[in-house]
Amino acid sequence: MAIPPTDSPLRVLIVDDEKNIRQTLSVFLEKLHCAVDLAGNSEAAIVALTRQPMDLVFLDLRLGTEGGEELIPRLLALSPALPIVVFTAYSTVQTAVDTIKRGAWDYLAKPYTPEQIQQVGDPRPRAARPGDAKLWRRRHPHRAEHLSGLSHQKRLCWLGARW
């Protein structure tokens, strides 16, 4: 299922120190009509987010010698409502809990499937799965102010309505 055309494409930032992961994920998301930016480290991610607002970030937990979990609050400081999906090959329950507590939107273990990425990358899954959008609004009432800057179609996605 492809992301339907909207007034603007979904802007996605992929932050991973492995070039092949960035490229593979980028190709897949571009086929879903997303506009993709790439960053190989935390500083490049900050620059990319400062240069242009993003709708979604895929963030590797280990960025070479850096830790992706330290980048989460920095990204959220620049864009408080930014959904950040953390992915890692070193998945544990504790790392999942820690990243969600730091503000991550979702957590995926590598290797992930195209279907998992599509579910996260498509702005509709949170709205299409009963209860998820309402749960998010209850857990993150301070992030609801971001809705005013979204297109009508994206706003409907965030609010849990179907089109």
DOPADO-732202 format. One record per residue: x, y, z of N, C-alpha, C in turn; residue in one letter. Coordinates in pm, whole numbers, padded with zeros to 5 digits, always signed. Atoms other than C-alpha are relative to their C-alpha. Last residue first. Example, Ala and Ser with C-alpha at 12.3 -4.5 7.8 and 13.67 -1.06 7.14 Angstrom:
2
-00082-00119-00006+01367-00106+00714-00077+00109+00073S +00089-00119+00000+01230-00450+00780+00090+00120+00000A 
% end
This chain:
163
+00052-00070+00118-01023+00959+00453-00035-00099-00106W -00030+00067+00127-00988+00808+00798-00054+00083-00113R +00111+00012+00093-00972+01014+01116+00045-00074-00125A +00060+00132+00000-00717+00943+01388-00120-00014-00092G +00117+00000-00088-00619+01296+01478-00074-00133+00000L -00041-00013-00140-00269+01254+01338-00120-00009+00094W -00075+00120-00038-00398+01124+01005+00034+00005+00148C +00096+00108-00017-00661+01397+00980+00070-00128+00043L +00068-00026-00127-00389+01656+01041-00103-00109+00027R -00089+00048-00106-00185+01499+00761-00064+00021+00137K -00005+00145+00008-00479+01543+00521+00090-00058+00109Q +00126+00059-00044-00550+01900+00629+00008-00152+00004H +00104-00006+00102-00187+02001+00594-00126-00068+00055S +00009+00109+00097+00010+02034+00915-00109+00026-00104L -00089-00020+00112+00111+02350+01101-00010-00105-00109G +00036-00120+00073-00188+02361+01336+00089+00022-00123S +00101+00025+00102-00133+02000+01436-00031+00124-00083L -00061+00011+00133+00193+02079+01614-00103-00017-00111H -00006-00131+00066+00000+02204+01918+00060-00008-00139E +00114-00020+00089-00091+01845+02007+00007+00133-00074A -00044+00001+00139+00255+01776+02146-00112+00029-00098R -00085-00117+00026+00176+01879+02504+00048+00007-00143H +00086-00117+00022-00112+01629+02511+00081+00125-00031P -00080-00115+00043+00136+01344+02455-00087+00125-00021H -00135+00007-00054+00010+01033+02634+00081+00125-00029R +00006+00002-00145-00358+01110+02579+00139+00002+00062R +00044-00131-00046-00304+01216+02218-00007+00006+00153R -00110-00095+00017-00099+00901+02152-00039+00138+00053W -00100+00031-00102-00372+00680+02300+00116+00098-00008L +00054-00051-00126-00636+00849+02084+00100-00023+00113K -00006-00146+00005-00422+00794+01775-00052+00060+00130A -00137-00049-00006-00361+00430+01863+00008+00152+00003D -00050-00035-00132-00722+00345+01954+00138+00060+00004G +00091-00057-00100-00822+00165+01638+00070+00026+00133P +00011+00100-00105-00532+00112+01397-00085+00058+00112R +00075+00114+00049-00599+00328+01092-00015-00110+00105A +00141-00033+00008-00496+00651+01260-00082-00122-00037A +00044-00038-00135-00157+00529+01376-00148+00031+00000R +00020+00114-00089-00118+00350+01044-00046+00036+00140P +00132+00048-00037-00195+00658+00833-00004-00111+00103R +00059-00080-00108+00130+00855+00819-00133-00054+00049P +00126-00050+00051+00297+00572+00628-00067+00080+00111D -00024-00111+00091+00654+00539+00748-00124+00060-00060G -00049-00115-00075+00568+00325+01052+00012+00122-00090V +00099-00032-00103+00350+00077+00866+00042+00122+00079Q +00113-00064+00066+00579+00092+00564-00107+00038+00102Q -00039-00137+00036+00883+00023+00779-00117+00072-00063I -00013-00076-00124+00717-00280+00936+00035+00146-00029Q +00134-00026-00051+00600-00406+00595+00006+00080+00130E +00057-00115+00071+00950-00366+00452-00140+00036+00052P +00058+00035+00129+01069-00603+00725-00049+00127-00070T +00142-00032+00009+01304-00520+01008-00048-00035-00140Y +00047-00047+00131+01637-00684+01071-00151+00023+00004P -00054+00044+00129+01685-00508+01298+00018-00151+00009K -00122+00080-00005+01458-00439+01595+00042-00033-00143A -00004+00118+00086+01209-00154+01569+00133-00072+00018L -00126+00072-00014+01112+00108+01827-00007-00125-00087Y +00010+00145+00022+00839+00372+01807+00139-00059+00005D +00139+00031+00038+00766+00737+01893-00019-00152-00010W +00016+00067+00130+01092+00803+02076-00147-00038-00020A +00088-00071+00093+01065+01052+02363-00016-00064-00136G -00069-00121+00047+01342+00969+02609-00083+00076-00103R +00001-00099-00109+01107+00726+02785+00067+00130-00041K +00138-00051-00006+01052+00547+02452-00010+00105+00111I +00019-00092+00113+01429+00516+02412-00141+00059-00002T -00079-00123-00016+01476+00375+02762-00024+00099-00114D +00062-00081-00105+01192+00122+02730+00073+00134+00014V +00130-00044+00051+01324-00011+02400-00068+00092+00101A -00027-00109+00094+01678-00021+02535-00130+00054-00060T -00045-00120-00071+01556-00217+02838+00030+00116-00095Q +00117-00064-00057+01355-00466+02631+00042+00131+00068V +00036+00058-00129+01664-00542+02430-00124+00072+00049T +00128-00023-00066+01750-00484+02066-00011-00075+00133S -00031+00041-00137+02110-00470+01953-00122+00022+00088Y -00032+00143+00009+02046-00459+01577+00026-00057+00139A -00130+00049-00045+01875-00126+01629+00015-00149-00023T -00021+00139+00040+01588+00092+01518+00142-00040+00036F -00134+00052-00028+01451+00406+01678+00006-00142-00051V +00003+00146-00005+01147+00572+01524+00143-00047+00017V -00131+00061+00020+01126+00942+01605-00015-00151+00017I +00000+00144-00027+00794+01126+01563+00137-00059-00035P -00060+00086+00102+00868+01501+01580-00008-00148+00038L +00100+00098+00040+00625+01692+01802+00053-00103-00098A +00060+00074-00110+00893+01886+01992-00100-00109-00039P +00133+00026+00054+01097+01989+01685-00076-00088+00100S +00018-00077+00123+01434+02142+01773-00141-00011-00055L -00015-00141-00037+01431+02022+02135-00019+00091-00121A +00128-00046-00053+01290+01691+02010+00008+00145+00047L +00093-00013+00112+01599+01639+01796-00134+00056+00047L -00048-00111+00081+01830+01710+02091-00093+00025-00119R +00042-00129-00059+01622+01488+02319+00047+00121-00080P +00147-00016-00008+01654+01194+02075-00039+00133+00064I +00047-00090+00105+02025+01241+01998-00150+00028+00010L -00031-00137-00041+02142+01093+02327-00050+00102-00102E +00093-00038-00106+01958+00768+02241+00027+00142+00052E +00119-00064+00055+02147+00750+01912-00098+00047+00107G +00123+00070-00033+02470+00678+02091-00119+00076-00052G +00105-00079-00063+02791+00790+01928-00119-00089+00035E -00039-00021-00140+03098+00577+01857-00105+00079+00077T -00146+00010-00013+02945+00443+01536+00037+00011+00147G -00053-00078+00112+02585+00566+01542+00152+00001+00009L -00145-00012-00007+02424+00305+01761+00051+00067-00126R -00037-00014-00141+02050+00339+01825+00150+00016+00018L -00071+00119-00048+01978+00402+01458+00045+00025+00143D -00126-00022-00069+01725+00680+01405+00060-00131+00048L -00046+00134-00033+01435+00689+01159+00141+00016+00055F -00143+00032-00002+01289+01039+01173+00016-00148+00032V -00033+00129-00062+00939+01153+01071+00151-00020-00005L +00122+00060-00052+00762+01469+00954+00028-00126+00079D +00027+00138+00040+01077+01674+00906-00132-00046+00061M +00080+00080-00093+01139+02048+00916-00028-00139-00057P +00137+00023+00048+01420+02177+00692-00077-00085+00102Q +00018-00049+00136+01766+02322+00751-00144-00011-00047R -00003-00145-00008+01762+02275+01128-00029+00063-00136T +00126-00040-00063+01654+01913+01088-00008+00152+00014L +00112+00030+00091+01932+01846+00837-00132+00048+00058A -00007-00094+00113+02194+02022+01053-00119-00021-00093V +00038-00131-00053+02088+01828+01363-00002+00104-00112I +00145+00006-00026+02102+01500+01168-00051+00134+00050A +00065-00011+00131+02448+01585+01029-00152-00003+00016A -00015-00140+00044+02565+01646+01387-00066+00023-00135E +00093-00087-00071+02420+01313+01504+00010+00146-00046S -00036-00019-00141+02591+01101+01242-00095+00102+00062N -00085+00109-00047+02543+00956+00893+00042+00012+00145G -00104-00049-00090+02248+01173+00792+00077-00120+00054A -00086+00098-00064+02010+01120+00500+00102+00069+00089L -00132-00056-00026+01713+01320+00375+00078-00102+00079D -00093+00056-00098+01407+01156+00221+00129+00080+00005V -00120-00079+00027+01097+01297+00048+00099-00035+00111A -00052-00084-00107+00838+01021+00070+00119+00079-00051C +00021-00142+00027+00650+00889-00234+00038+00091+00118H +00127-00032-00066+00630+00528-00111-00032+00149-00010L +00103+00071+00076+00898+00438-00365-00138+00023+00060K +00025-00080+00120+01105+00710-00197-00102-00068-00090E +00090-00111-00036+01065+00521+00131-00031+00091-00120L +00132+00053-00034+01212+00201-00015-00098+00114+00029F +00061+00047+00124+01503+00378-00183-00142-00049+00027V +00035-00116+00081+01582+00566+00139-00071-00042-00128S +00121-00055-00058+01574+00249+00350-00049+00120-00081L +00107+00098+00019+01826+00086+00121-00133+00054+00051T +00038+00006+00142+02049+00395+00102-00118-00094-00023Q +00061-00127+00040+02056+00461+00477-00052-00008-00144R +00131-00005-00066+02119+00093+00554-00073+00127-00040I +00090+00092+00071+02398+00078+00294-00139-00005+00063N +00048-00057+00126+02561+00393+00435-00099-00092-00070K -00026+00095+00109+02590+00254+00787-00066+00051-00128E -00141-00011+00039+02614+00541+01038+00036-00096-00113D -00068+00128-00022+02236+00572+01050+00144+00015-00047D -00127-00022-00069+02003+00873+01067+00060-00137+00033V -00058+00129-00041+01719+00863+00814+00137+00028+00058I -00144-00005-00022+01516+01184+00790+00045-00136+00050L -00058+00100-00090+01166+01163+00641+00152+00019+00006V -00145-00025-00010+00956+01439+00486+00058-00092+00106R -00045+00023-00136+00607+01309+00390+00151+00015+00002L -00042+00134-00039+00530+01455+00051+00040-00006+00147P -00146+00004-00015+00333+01777+00015+00040-00140+00044S -00048-00130+00046-00023+01848-00105+00151+00012+00018D +00056-00107-00080-00089+01478-00072+00052+00131-00055T -00054-00133+00026-00039+01174-00293-00071+00103+00087P +00072-00074+00104-00146+00852-00123+00061+00137-00022P +00052-00121-00061+00120+00657+00065-00070+00080-00108I -00081-00120+00011+00156+00327-00108-00066+00116+00072A +00085-00116+00000+00000+00000+00000+00090+00123+00000M 
% end
